[in-house]
C-alpha cells in the first residue's frame, strides 16, 4: 500500500446524484476527509484513484484536479470528465450493460472556483481484471481456466455481447482492452462467470457506429487476448457478436459477409497491436508506478518499484558495491565487461533477497555520449528497455531489476560504467550444453519427446519475437535457456545487447536468425530434418495466426517450404562445414560463462 499525502484543498464536495445515492456519497466523503480506510490505487498528475473501505462496502473514488488555463478553458466549452462518465454510466445502465454501480459525481470549490472533480462507484466483490488472467495463461498454458471449457465459453460469449451491445447503441470504447473487463469468480456469482465493463471515461457516443469504427474497436480488443486464445475461441466470439448484433439491430449478415468482416477485423489487428505496443513502450520509458527513476548529477538509474527505494538510492550513489563483497561468483571476465552472480538483499518482491546476475560494462565516452546526443539507448539501458518490452509481449527473458549509468569521474572525457542487474533464471541452462551433455543421457523415447516439444515451443517463441519486430544478431544455442528438468517446459532468451528493433522486420533478417540458430544447434547435436520441419511449421503457423492470415474455415497459408529453402541456403555461411562460421566456434570455446556452464552440467 502506498503512503497517502494529505489533501491541501478545503471545502465541501457538491454531489450530483439520485436521492437514493446522495447519502452514500456523503458517507464516502466523510471517510475520505478523515482518511479512514483510504488506499491509493493509481496516482498521477491528471487523476488519482482511491479505494475506500467502509462497513457499507468498498468504493472507488476518482479525483481529477483542475489546473492550468487549458483545463479551465475546456470546462467552459464542455462538461467535465467526471460528469461525462456519470452520464455515460446512466445511459449504459438503461440498455442493460453490466457495469459497477454508479453512485454520483461531484465537484469541490475553493474561493468560488472548481479545483477538483470526483466520480464515485461501488466496487464489485471478488473480481479480477482479465489482463491479469490472460497474463497468467500466457505464462502457464496448463492453467485450470483453460480446462474449464464451460467457463471459457461463457466469458467469451459475454465479452462478445458487451461489444455488440455497445456498437448497436452507438457507443465506442476508445480503450477497449482486457484490463477494462472484470471477471467475477463463478463461485461468488452463483456458479456462473460474470464479466463487467469499466473505465467509462473512454466511452463515447457516436450516434451510429460505422463498420470502420466497429472493426477497429474489435481489433483493439483482440490484440490484448492474442497470447492466450485459440482459433475456435475467435470463431465463438464472432458468432456470439453476430447473434447479439442481429438481435438488437435486425441486420442479419450472411455467411459470406461474416467471413469478409472477420478478415477485415484481423487485417486491422496487426496495426492496432503495433501501435498499442509502441504506446506502452513510450509510457514505460516516461515512468509509471512500477518504476523508480533516480537521476543524480552524472548518475542515471532505473529500478523496479518493489525494490526498497533507500537501498536503490545507496546503489545509485555507490554502484561499485554491486560487484564486490561476499558470495560473488564470477561468470565472465573480459576487458570491457564483468559478469557476476550473487544474492542481493531487498531486491526481490516485498524487499526480500534475490539471486541476481550483475553485469558491469565500461564504455568509452565518445560511444556513450554520442549515443545520448543521437537519442540512442546505451548498452545497459537497451537491455533494460528491450527486456521489459519482450516480457510485455509474452517473450521469455530474465527480468531486468535495475540499471545504473555512472561516469567514472566528473570530467567530460571520462569513461562511463554501466551496471545492469537481472533476475537469475533458476532451473534453466543454455541450450547448447543441454544438448551436448544432458540430452544424450535420456532414453530414445524421452529424447524424441523432448525434441518435439521444444521444436514447437522455440518455433512459436521465434515467431513472436519476429512479429514484435526484434532482430537478434547473435541468436545461437548458448543464448537460449531451457529447463534443466526435462519434465518442465520453459525458455528464456539472453544477450539482448545484440537485439535491434524494426518497425517491420524484413523476411531475410528473420531467415538469418533461424539459420544462425540452426547452425549453432547442429554443432551440438545433429537433428533430423523432421524436427527442423516441425520447428518451421510451428514458426509459420504462429506467424500466420499473429498476422491474421488464418482462414477459420480450416484453410491455412503455409510458407514453410520457402522458409525451408531460405534457411538451408543461409545456414551454409554459418555452418562449420563451409568454414565461414569460425567466430561462433571461438565464442563457444572462449567465453568464460559458457565454458563454466558446460563443465557444471557435464559434472
ABEGO torsion letter per residue (X at the ends): XBBBBBBABBEBBBBBBBAAAAAAAAAAAAAAAAGBGBBBABBBAABBBBBBBBAAEBBBBBBBBBBEAAAAAAAAABBBAAAAAAAAAAAAAAAGBBBBBBAEBBBBBBGGBBABBBBBBBBBBGBBBAAAAAAAAAABAABAAAABAAAAAAAAAAAAAAAAAAAAAGBBBABBBAAABBBBBAAAAGGBBBBBBBGAAABBBAGBBBAAAAAAAAAAAAAAAAAABBAAAAAAAAAAAAAAAAAAAGBBBBAAAAAAAAAAAAAAAAAAAAAAAAAAAAAAAAEBAABBBBBBEABBBBBBAABBAAAAAAAAABAAAAABEBGBBBABBBAABBBBBBBBBGABBGGBBBBBBBBBBBBBAAAAAAAAAAGBBBAAAAAAAAAAAAAAAGBBBBBBABBBBBBABABAABBBBBBBBBBBBBGBBBAAAAAAAAAAABBAAAAAAAAAAAAAAAAAAAAAAAAAGBBBABBBAAABBBBABAABBBBBBBGAAABBBBABBBAAAAAAAAAAAAAAAAAABBBBAAAAAAAAAAAAAAAAAAAGABBAAGBBBBAAAAAAAAAAAAAAAABAAAGAAAAAAAAAAABAAAAAAAAAAAX
